[in-house]
């Protein structure tokens, strides 16, 4: 039972991390120091997306599920839990790379706006 709860906790953590990577730049408006955590998270998320590697949380969740007597799954977190909900059937490697670029550009835009706001305030 503990392994199943831990697997679910890893699942939630993984989902929250992905959300933080995608939209964490928005938190900078309220808490600028979030950048200390967000920049490495974006770098990691971009790297995982661009290289096609599997995040270490995926095998950890699978191991915990197997320890709980449940079946694991093939592929990564995104493919298993989110593919049907947010990705089209024709997802290709190019789409994955494009999504990684989008996430990075979105967050660069948030950082640029924050930097501009800080510059204007310092005048």
VOBA-1610 file (N, C-alpha, C; in pm, whole numbers, padded with zeros to 5 digits, always signed):
BEGIN
Unk+00082-00120+00000Unk+00000+00000+00000Unk+00086+00125+00000Unk+00197+00124+00074Unk+00284+00241+00080Unk+00346+00270-00056Unk+00383+00166-00127Unk+00444+00184-00259Unk+00345+00249-00356Unk+00219+00211-00349Unk+00118+00269-00436Unk+00099+00418-00405Unk+00098+00451-00277Unk+00085+00593-00239Unk+00207+00673-00283Unk+00324+00614-00269Unk+00445+00681-00314Unk+00444+00699-00466Unk+00396+00598-00538Unk+00387+00610-00684Unk+00292+00723-00723Unk+00180+00732-00652Unk+00086+00841-00679Unk+00148+00977-00645Unk+00226+00982-00538Unk+00294+01107-00501Unk+00395+01148-00608Unk+00468+01050-00662Unk+00564+01079-00770Unk+00487+01128-00893Unk+00373+01067-00921Unk+00289+01109-01034Unk+00248+01256-01018Unk+00200+01292-00901Unk+00158+01431-00875Unk+00278+01525-00885Unk+00389+01487-00824Unk+00510+01569-00831Unk+00553+01591-00975Unk+00548+01487-01056Unk+00585+01496-01196Unk+00494+01594-01270Unk+00365+01583-01247Unk+00269+01674-01311Unk+00290+01818-01269Unk+00313+01841-01140Unk+00337+01976-01090Unk+00467+02032-01148Unk+00568+01948-01158Unk+00695+01993-01216Unk+00676+02036-01362Unk+00602+01958-01439Unk+00577+01994-01579Unk+00501+02126-01586Unk+00401+02143-01503Unk+00326+02269-01499Unk+00418+02385-01461Unk+00507+02364-01366Unk+00602+02467-01325Unk+00696+02503-01439Unk+00743+02403-01514Unk+00831+02429-01628Unk+00757+02513-01732Unk+00635+02475-01763Unk+00560+02543-01868Unk+00519+02685-01828Unk+00466+02701-01708Unk+00407+02830-01671Unk+00471+02897-01550Unk+00582+02842-01503Unk+00646+02899-01384Unk+00694+03041-01400Unk+00721+03082-01525Unk+00764+03219-01549Unk+00660+03321-01504Unk+00535+03281-01501Unk+00430+03371-01456Unk+00440+03401-01306Unk+00499+03308-01231Unk+00516+03330-01087Unk+00617+03441-01057Unk+00702+03471-01155Unk+00805+03572-01134Unk+00747+03710-01107Unk+00629+03735-01158Unk+00567+03866-01137Unk+00540+03890-00989Unk+00509+03786-00919Unk+00480+03798-00775Unk+00604+03769-00690Unk+00680+03668-00729Unk+00796+03623-00653Unk+00917+03611-00746Unk+00991+03718-00769Unk+01104+03715-00862Unk+01210+03610-00829Unk+01227+03576-00703Unk+01329+03478-00666Unk+01296+03336-00712Unk+01174+03315-00758Unk+01137+03184-00813Unk+01228+03149-00930Unk+01287+03250-00993Unk+01375+03228-01107Unk+01490+03133-01071Unk+01532+03135-00947Unk+01642+03048-00902Unk+01605+02901-00921Unk+01479+02868-00906Unk+01432+02731-00926Unk+01382+02709-01069Unk+01321+02812-01123Unk+01256+02797-01253Unk+01354+02782-01369Unk+01459+02861-01370Unk+01555+02851-01481Unk+01615+02711-01496Unk+01662+02648-01388Unk+01710+02510-01404Unk+01599+02413-01444Unk+01478+02437-01397Unk+01366+02349-01433Unk+01337+02359-01582Unk+01339+02481-01637Unk+01316+02499-01781Unk+01429+02433-01861Unk+01551+02450-01814Unk+01665+02389-01883Unk+01649+02236-01885Unk+01611+02180-01771Unk+01592+02035-01762Unk+01477+01990-01853Unk+01363+02059-01845Unk+01248+02024-01928Unk+01280+02034-02076Unk+01351+02140-02115Unk+01391+02155-02254Unk+01483+02043-02298Unk+01580+02010-02213Unk+01675+01904-02246Unk+01604+01770-02263Unk+01515+01738-02171Unk+01439+01612-02179Unk+01359+01609-02309Unk+01293+01720-02341Unk+01210+01726-02460Unk+01293+01716-02587Unk+01403+01788-02592Unk+01483+01793-02715Unk+01563+01665-02739Unk+01606+01599-02633Unk+01687+01479-02652Unk+01604+01351-02658Unk+01478+01359-02615Unk+01394+01240-02614Unk+01424+01148-02498Unk+01501+01195-02402Unk+01532+01114-02284Unk+01407+01097-02197Unk+01413+01006-02103Unk+01304+00984-02009Unk+01342+01046-01876Unk+01252+01123-01820Unk+01276+01184-01690Unk+01293+01074-01585Unk+01386+01089-01492Unk+01406+00986-01389Unk+01284+00960-01301Unk+01191+01053-01298Unk+01070+01028-01218Unk+00984+00918-01279Unk+00991+00899-01411Unk+00911+00796-01476Unk+00952+00655-01432Unk+01081+00619-01441Unk+01117+00485-01393Unk+01094+00469-01242Unk+01109+00577-01166Unk+01082+00568-01022Unk+00935+00535-00998Unk+00846+00605-01068Unk+00703+00576-01052Unk+00673+00432-01094Unk+00729+00388-01206Unk+00706+00251-01253Unk+00755+00148-01152Unk+00873+00171-01095Unk+00927+00077-00995Unk+00836+00071-00873Unk+00787+00185-00829Unk+00696+00188-00714Unk+00564+00118-00746Unk+00515+00137-00867Unk+00390+00070-00906Unk+00409-00082-00910Unk+00522-00127-00964Unk+00549-00272-00966Unk+00563-00326-00824Unk+00628-00249-00736Unk+00643-00292-00596Unk+00508-00301-00527Unk+00411-00224-00574Unk+00276-00227-00517Unk+00188-00332-00585Unk+00246-00408-00680Unk+00169-00510-00749Unk+00090-00455-00867Unk+00116-00332-00904Unk+00050-00272-01019Unk+00140-00285-01141Unk+00086-00261-01257Unk+00170-00266-01377Unk+00226-00127-01405Unk+00348-00124-01450Unk+00408+00002-01493Unk+00360+00034-01633Unk+00433+00119-01702Unk+00397+00154-01839Unk+00523+00182-01919Unk+00508+00174-02049Unk+00618+00202-02142Unk+00621+00350-02173Unk+00736+00400-02212Unk+00747+00541-02251Unk+00758+00631-02130Unk+00735+00757-02154Unk+00749+00856-02049Unk+00616+00900-01991Unk+00625+00983-01890Unk+00508+01038-01821Unk+00414+01106-01918Unk+00468+01194-02000Unk+00385+01272-02092Unk+00311+01181-02189Unk+00382+01086-02247Unk+00319+00995-02341Unk+00208+00913-02274Unk+00235+00867-02153Unk+00139+00779-02086Unk+00017+00855-02034Unk+00038+00965-01964Unk-00072+01034-01898Unk-00133+01149-01978Unk-00053+01217-02059Unk-00101+01338-02121Unk-00120+01330-02272Unk-00062+01232-02334Unk-00064+01224-02480Unk-00205+01234-02536Unk-00294+01152-02489Unk-00430+01152-02541Unk-00505+01281-02512Unk-00469+01348-02405Unk-00540+01469-02366Unk-00489+01594-02438Unk-00358+01605-02459Unk-00308+01730-02514Unk-00229+01718-02643Unk-00189+01599-02681Unk-00108+01584-02802Unk-00188+01515-02911Unk-00169+01557-03032Unk-00239+01491-03143Unk-00181+01353-03170Unk-00256+01271-03243Unk-00210+01136-03276Unk-00082+01137-03358Unk-00062+01241-03436Unk+00053+01248-03524Unk+00176+01308-03457Unk+00184+01296-03325Unk+00300+01348-03252Unk+00428+01286-03308Unk+00518+01371-03347Unk+00647+01326-03400Unk+00758+01386-03316Unk+00876+01345-03344Unk+00993+01400-03275Unk+01001+01550-03299Unk+00967+01594-03420Unk+00970+01736-03453Unk+00870+01814-03368Unk+00751+01755-03345Unk+00651+01819-03259Unk+00706+01833-03116Unk+00770+01729-03067Unk+00826+01734-02932Unk+00929+01846-02922Unk+01016+01855-03022Unk+01117+01961-03021Unk+01050+02097-03028Unk+00949+02108-03112Unk+00876+02235-03124Unk+00810+02275-02993Unk+00753+02178-02923Unk+00690+02209-02794Unk+00794+02254-02692Unk+00910+02190-02696Unk+01018+02233-02606Unk+01061+02374-02636Unk+01073+02408-02764Unk+01109+02545-02804Unk+01002+02642-02758Unk+00875+02606-02776Unk+00765+02693-02732Unk+00772+02723-02583Unk+00796+02620-02503Unk+00804+02639-02358Unk+00918+02733-02322Unk+01032+02713-02385Unk+01147+02800-02356Unk+01117+02942-02400Unk+01061+02962-02520Unk+01032+03097-02567Unk+00926+03166-02482Unk+00825+03090-02441Unk+00721+03146-02354Unk+00783+03200-02225Unk+00870+03121-02166Unk+00931+03162-02042Unk+01035+03272-02062Unk+01106+03270-02174Unk+01198+03381-02203Unk+01121+03512-02215Unk+01003+03505-02275Unk+00918+03624-02284Unk+00878+03675-02146Unk+00841+03584-02057Unk+00804+03624-01921Unk+00922+03687-01849Unk+01041+03628-01865Unk+01161+03684-01803Unk+01195+03820-01864Unk+01180+03835-01994Unk+01210+03963-02060Unk+01117+04072-02010Unk+00990+04040-01996Unk+00895+04140-01944Unk+00927+04177-01800Unk+00964+04080-01720Unk+01001+04108-01582Unk+01126+04194-01575Unk+01224+04162-01657Unk+01348+04240-01661Unk+01319+04383-01705Unk+01233+04400-01806Unk+01197+04533-01852Unk+01126+04612-01742Unk+01035+04547-01671Unk+00964+04613-01561Unk+01062+04657-01454Unk+01157+04571-01421Unk+01258+04606-01319Unk+01342+04723-01364Unk+01379+04725-01491Unk+01459+04837-01545Unk+01382+04968-01538Unk+01253+04964-01572Unk+01171+05085-01569Unk+01154+05136-01426Unk+01143+05047-01332Unk+01128+05086-01191Unk+01256+05148-01135Unk+01369+05105-01186Unk+01497+05154-01131Unk+01533+05293-01184Unk+01459+05343-01276Unk+01488+05477-01331Unk+01438+05587-01243
//
